[in-house]
Amino acid sequence: MENLSIRLLQEGDEGSLLAFEEENRTFFQEFSVHRPDDFYTLAGQREMLKTRLEKSEEDQDYHFGIFLDGGELIGTIGLFRIERGPRQMAIIGYSLSQKHNGKGYATEAVRQLVRYGFDVLGLHRIEAEEWRFHQGVGESRV
């Protein structure tokens, strides 16, 4: 397995995000909510990235890219719905390029993100949700 790293997404990543989403559009349709056509544009990715950066600044969500050593973006991973106070918890979620499934990359990215959540953000608990889709509408269950 090639080495990989995760890092917080930042301004300038919208081109890589767009290429990632376009390459996996058909594959992700089975597992994701419906995306409007403007999601698959540079402007759409720029707007989404801006929103994600604002949520990180507000300590609500943290969005990372999963990168191979050569710099290729092969996935995204994040901590969402951060709860502070006694619970100190978050929900974890990720997406990985179809061509990189089954190689252990998601497992390694989850390890790195969990360390970040506990060591940097001071979380006490990280949960994963199961997603089920009914008639194109996502419904989460813990």
C-alpha positions as CSV (number, residue, x, y, z in Angstrom):
1,M,0.0,0.0,0.0
2,E,1.3,3.4,-0.9
3,N,1.6,5.9,1.9
4,L,-1.2,8.4,2.3
5,S,-1.9,11.4,4.4
6,I,-4.9,13.5,5.3
7,R,-5.0,17.2,5.6
8,L,-7.7,19.8,6.1
9,L,-9.1,21.0,2.8
10,Q,-8.2,24.5,1.9
11,E,-8.7,27.2,-0.7
12,G,-7.2,26.0,-3.9
13,D,-8.4,22.4,-3.5
14,E,-11.6,23.0,-5.5
15,G,-10.0,21.7,-8.8
16,S,-8.9,18.5,-7.2
17,L,-12.3,18.1,-5.5
18,L,-14.1,18.6,-8.8
19,A,-11.9,16.1,-10.6
20,F,-12.5,13.6,-7.8
21,E,-16.3,14.1,-7.8
22,E,-16.6,13.9,-11.6
23,E,-14.5,10.7,-11.8
24,N,-16.7,9.0,-9.2
25,R,-20.1,10.6,-10.0
26,T,-21.8,7.4,-11.2
27,F,-20.2,5.3,-8.4
28,F,-21.2,7.8,-5.7
29,Q,-24.8,8.1,-6.9
30,E,-25.7,4.8,-5.2
31,F,-24.4,5.9,-1.8
32,S,-25.0,9.7,-1.8
33,V,-27.8,12.1,-1.8
34,H,-28.8,13.7,-5.1
35,R,-26.4,16.4,-6.2
36,P,-27.5,19.3,-8.4
37,D,-25.7,19.8,-11.7
38,D,-23.9,22.9,-10.4
39,F,-22.2,20.7,-7.8
40,Y,-20.1,19.4,-10.7
41,T,-18.7,22.8,-11.6
42,L,-15.6,24.6,-10.3
43,A,-17.9,27.4,-8.9
44,G,-20.0,24.8,-7.1
45,Q,-17.0,23.1,-5.6
46,R,-15.6,26.5,-4.6
47,E,-18.8,27.4,-2.9
48,M,-19.0,24.1,-1.1
49,L,-15.4,24.4,0.0
50,K,-16.1,27.9,1.3
51,T,-19.0,26.6,3.4
52,R,-16.8,23.8,4.7
53,L,-14.0,26.1,5.7
54,E,-16.5,28.3,7.6
55,K,-17.8,25.3,9.5
56,S,-14.2,24.4,10.5
57,E,-13.6,27.9,11.8
58,E,-16.9,27.6,13.8
59,D,-15.8,24.2,15.3
60,Q,-18.8,22.5,13.7
61,D,-17.3,20.2,11.0
62,Y,-13.7,19.4,9.8
63,H,-13.3,18.3,6.2
64,F,-10.0,16.6,5.1
65,G,-8.7,15.3,1.8
66,I,-7.2,11.9,1.6
67,F,-4.0,12.2,-0.5
68,L,-1.5,9.6,-1.8
69,D,2.2,10.5,-1.5
70,G,2.3,11.9,-5.0
71,G,-0.4,14.4,-4.1
72,E,-3.4,12.8,-5.8
73,L,-6.7,13.4,-4.0
74,I,-8.3,9.9,-3.7
75,G,-11.0,10.7,-1.1
76,T,-12.5,12.9,1.5
77,I,-13.0,12.3,5.2
78,G,-14.4,14.4,8.0
79,L,-15.7,14.9,11.5
80,F,-19.2,16.3,11.6
81,R,-21.8,17.7,14.0
82,I,-19.1,18.4,16.6
83,E,-20.6,18.5,20.1
84,R,-18.7,20.3,22.8
85,G,-19.5,20.2,26.6
86,P,-19.7,16.9,28.5
87,R,-20.0,14.7,25.3
88,Q,-17.1,16.1,23.3
89,M,-18.1,14.0,20.3
90,A,-18.4,14.0,16.5
91,I,-19.6,11.8,13.6
92,I,-17.1,10.5,11.1
93,G,-17.8,10.0,7.4
94,Y,-15.7,9.5,4.3
95,S,-15.8,8.8,0.6
96,L,-13.1,7.1,-1.4
97,S,-12.5,6.9,-5.1
98,Q,-13.9,3.7,-6.7
99,K,-10.5,2.8,-8.2
100,H,-8.9,2.9,-4.7
101,N,-11.5,0.8,-2.8
102,G,-10.3,-2.4,-1.2
103,K,-6.6,-1.3,-0.7
104,G,-6.8,-0.3,3.0
105,Y,-6.7,3.5,2.3
106,A,-10.0,4.2,4.1
107,T,-8.9,2.3,7.2
108,E,-5.6,4.2,7.3
109,A,-7.4,7.6,6.8
110,V,-9.9,6.7,9.6
111,R,-6.9,5.9,11.9
112,Q,-5.3,9.3,11.2
113,L,-8.6,11.2,11.6
114,V,-9.4,9.5,14.9
115,R,-6.0,10.5,16.2
116,Y,-6.6,14.1,15.1
117,G,-10.0,14.1,16.7
118,F,-8.8,12.9,20.0
119,D,-5.3,14.6,20.1
120,V,-6.0,17.9,18.4
121,L,-9.7,18.6,18.9
122,G,-9.9,17.0,22.3
123,L,-12.9,14.8,21.5
124,H,-13.8,11.9,23.7
125,R,-16.1,10.0,21.3
126,I,-16.3,9.5,17.5
127,E,-19.3,7.7,16.0
128,A,-20.1,6.4,12.6
129,E,-23.6,6.6,11.2
130,E,-25.2,4.1,8.8
131,W,-26.9,5.7,5.8
132,R,-29.9,4.2,4.1
133,F,-31.5,5.7,1.0
134,H,-35.1,5.6,0.3
135,Q,-36.4,7.1,-3.0
136,G,-33.3,9.2,-3.3
137,V,-33.6,10.8,0.1
138,G,-30.9,10.0,2.7
139,E,-31.9,8.8,6.1
140,S,-29.3,8.3,8.8
141,R,-29.4,5.9,11.7
142,V,-26.9,5.5,14.5
